[in-house]
Amino acid sequence: MYSIKRQFGNQGEDFVVKDLETKGFKIITRNYLKKWGEIDIVALKDGELHFIEVKSVTYIPSSDFRPEDNMHYDKLKRLQRTCQSFLAQHMRQYHDTDWQIDLACVYLENESLKKIEYIENII
C-alpha cells in the first residue's frame, strides 16, 4: 500500500504527464529506478531527452515555500548519476541525443491541480 506522500507525488506526476503530452512531449518512461536514485519522468520532444523531476506541494497563496527549495545538492547529484545510468542503458537509441534535467513544480489544492511551473535545464 502506498503512503499518503507517495500517492500525493503520483498525483502530481500524473498531472505533469498529461500536461507534457498536450505540449507535444512523448513520454518514454516513468519512475526509472536505480539503487542510487530515481527519475520521475523521461520524455522526448524535438529530438531532445528531458529528465523531469516532479515536486508536488499543497497550494497555499500566502506561503513563501517553493517546491524547488527541495532540490538540494545531494538530490541533484543523485539525479544526475541516474540520468547517466539511463543514457548508458539506452546508448544505442539515444547516443547522439541532447538532454537536459528539468523540474516540474506542481501546486495542488484539494486534490485538484492549481498550476504547474517548469524550470528547464536545472543543472
C-alpha positions as CSV (number, residue, x, y, z in Angstrom):
1,M,0.0,0.0,0.0
2,Y,1.3,3.4,-0.9
3,S,2.0,6.0,1.7
4,I,0.0,9.3,1.5
5,K,3.2,11.1,0.4
6,R,3.7,8.6,-2.5
7,Q,0.0,9.0,-3.5
8,F,0.4,12.8,-3.5
9,G,3.6,12.5,-5.6
10,N,2.0,10.1,-8.1
11,Q,-1.0,12.5,-8.4
12,G,1.4,15.4,-9.2
13,E,3.3,13.2,-11.7
14,D,0.0,12.2,-13.4
15,F,-0.8,15.9,-13.9
16,V,2.6,16.6,-15.3
17,V,2.5,13.7,-17.8
18,K,-0.9,14.9,-19.1
19,D,0.4,18.5,-19.5
20,L,3.6,17.4,-21.2
21,E,1.6,15.3,-23.7
22,T,-0.5,18.3,-24.6
23,K,2.7,20.2,-25.3
24,G,4.0,17.5,-27.7
25,F,6.2,15.5,-25.4
26,K,6.5,11.8,-25.9
27,I,6.7,10.0,-22.5
28,I,9.5,7.4,-22.6
29,T,9.2,6.1,-19.1
30,R,8.1,7.0,-15.6
31,N,9.8,6.2,-12.3
32,Y,13.1,5.0,-13.7
33,L,14.7,3.5,-10.6
34,K,18.3,2.6,-9.7
35,K,19.6,1.9,-6.2
36,W,21.1,5.4,-6.1
37,G,18.2,7.4,-7.4
38,E,15.0,7.8,-9.4
39,I,13.9,9.8,-12.4
40,D,10.2,10.7,-12.2
41,I,9.6,11.2,-15.9
42,V,11.8,10.7,-19.0
43,A,10.3,12.4,-22.1
44,L,11.3,13.3,-25.6
45,K,10.5,16.4,-27.6
46,D,12.1,17.8,-30.7
47,G,14.8,15.2,-30.6
48,E,15.9,16.1,-27.0
49,L,15.5,14.0,-23.9
50,H,14.1,15.6,-20.8
51,F,14.7,14.1,-17.4
52,I,12.0,15.6,-15.3
53,E,11.9,15.7,-11.5
54,V,8.4,16.4,-10.1
55,K,7.9,18.2,-6.8
56,S,4.3,18.5,-5.6
57,V,3.1,20.7,-2.9
58,T,-0.2,21.9,-1.5
59,Y,-1.0,25.3,-2.8
60,I,-1.0,28.0,-0.1
61,P,-1.4,31.5,-1.6
62,S,0.5,33.3,1.2
63,S,3.3,30.8,1.5
64,D,6.9,31.6,0.6
65,F,7.7,27.9,0.2
66,R,8.7,26.9,-3.3
67,P,8.9,23.2,-4.4
68,E,12.3,23.9,-6.0
69,D,13.7,24.5,-2.4
70,N,13.6,20.7,-2.1
71,M,16.2,20.3,-4.8
72,H,19.4,20.3,-2.7
73,Y,22.9,19.5,-3.9
74,D,22.8,15.8,-2.9
75,K,19.5,15.2,-4.7
76,L,20.8,16.9,-7.8
77,K,24.0,14.7,-7.8
78,R,21.9,11.5,-7.4
79,L,19.6,12.7,-10.2
80,Q,22.5,13.4,-12.5
81,R,24.0,10.0,-11.8
82,T,20.7,8.3,-12.5
83,C,20.4,10.2,-15.8
84,Q,23.8,9.0,-16.8
85,S,22.7,5.4,-16.0
86,F,19.6,5.8,-18.2
87,L,21.8,7.1,-21.0
88,A,24.3,4.2,-20.7
89,Q,21.5,1.7,-20.6
90,H,19.8,3.1,-23.7
91,M,23.0,4.1,-25.5
92,R,22.0,2.6,-28.8
93,Q,18.8,4.5,-29.0
94,Y,19.9,7.9,-27.6
95,H,23.7,8.0,-28.2
96,D,23.6,11.3,-30.1
97,T,20.6,12.8,-28.3
98,D,20.9,16.1,-26.4
99,W,19.4,16.0,-23.0
100,Q,18.6,18.2,-20.0
101,I,17.2,17.9,-16.5
102,D,14.0,19.9,-15.8
103,L,12.0,20.5,-12.7
104,A,8.2,20.5,-12.7
105,C,6.7,22.2,-9.7
106,V,3.1,21.1,-9.1
107,Y,0.7,23.0,-6.9
108,L,-2.3,21.0,-5.7
109,E,-5.4,22.3,-3.9
110,N,-7.9,19.8,-2.5
111,E,-6.5,17.1,-4.8
112,S,-7.1,19.4,-7.9
113,L,-4.4,20.9,-10.0
114,K,-3.9,24.6,-9.3
115,K,-0.8,25.1,-11.5
116,I,2.4,23.6,-12.9
117,E,5.6,25.6,-13.3
118,Y,8.6,24.3,-15.2
119,I,12.2,25.2,-14.6
120,E,14.2,24.0,-17.5
121,N,17.8,22.8,-17.6
122,I,18.4,23.0,-13.8
123,I,22.0,21.6,-14.0
